[in-house]
Amino acid sequence: VTDEHNCSNSDSTYVIVNPLPTFTLSAENEVCEGTSVNVKADNRNLTYNWENKGYQSLFSYDFTIDEPKTITVSAMNPITTCVDSNTINVGTKSYPAMMLEIPSYVCEGLSTTVKGKNEIASYTWRLGNEAGDIISNEKSISTGNLYRDQTYYVTAEVSNCVSDSFITVKVSASPN
């Protein structure tokens, strides 16, 4: 800079441009509707803002996914305070429809067949309740001769998404 008396002076300023933080997010591509997915960030030198909860030294976070979702996460370098964000897409899988063929009743002392009708599902049948012994992993089961009402716990699974239900086969007493 020179003034009107021809006096001059100079000064310099150094500007340091810090790079934006870099990080990658990872998670399962699809999860069952209503379940959670764990999203992980790979750079341990950054702090992360998960769902606008403030910057923390958490390197993963669980998100509940009810429908396909784009998750945005911000990261900050705690030394430079530079911030950047990244996104990851997570899709959803539906639970299988529980389609069963159950007779209205069975005559006392006779057997019947109970069938799972969802062709793409795999089935597990248990006697009584979810803690009962597995009696079959087939699409249908034969009840054996029944003398009283019998309850079955059945699960249908497609792509690791599981639906479950209780069914009861009603026994009709024989006429005297």
GIQUIWO-V825891 format. One record per backbone hydrogen bond with DSSP energy under -0.5 kcal/mol. NH is the residue of the N-H (numbers start at 1). CO is the residue of the C=O. Records with the same first field share a line. If there is no record, write none. Layout:
NH = CO + CO
This chain:
3 = 7
6 = 3
9 = 1
15 = 13
16 = 14
17 = 15
18 = 16
26 = 40
31 = 91
33 = 93
34 = 65
35 = 32 + 65
37 = 63
39 = 37 + 61
40 = 26
41 = 59
42 = 24
44 = 42
46 = 43
47 = 76
48 = 56
49 = 74
50 = 48 + 54
51 = 49 + 72
53 = 50
56 = 48
59 = 57
61 = 39
63 = 37
65 = 35
66 = 64
69 = 90
71 = 69 + 88
72 = 70
73 = 86
74 = 49
75 = 84
76 = 47
77 = 82
78 = 45 + 76
81 = 77
84 = 75
86 = 73
88 = 71
90 = 69
91 = 29
93 = 31
99 = 97
100 = 98
101 = 115
102 = 100
106 = 170
108 = 172
109 = 146
110 = 107
114 = 141
115 = 101
116 = 139
117 = 99 + 115
118 = 99
119 = 117
121 = 118
122 = 157
124 = 155
125 = 136
126 = 153
127 = 133
128 = 126 + 151
129 = 127
132 = 129
135 = 125
136 = 125
141 = 114
143 = 112
146 = 110
150 = 169
152 = 167
153 = 126
154 = 152 + 165
155 = 124
156 = 163
157 = 122
158 = 161
161 = 158
162 = 160
163 = 156
165 = 154
167 = 152
169 = 150
170 = 168
172 = 106
173 = 171
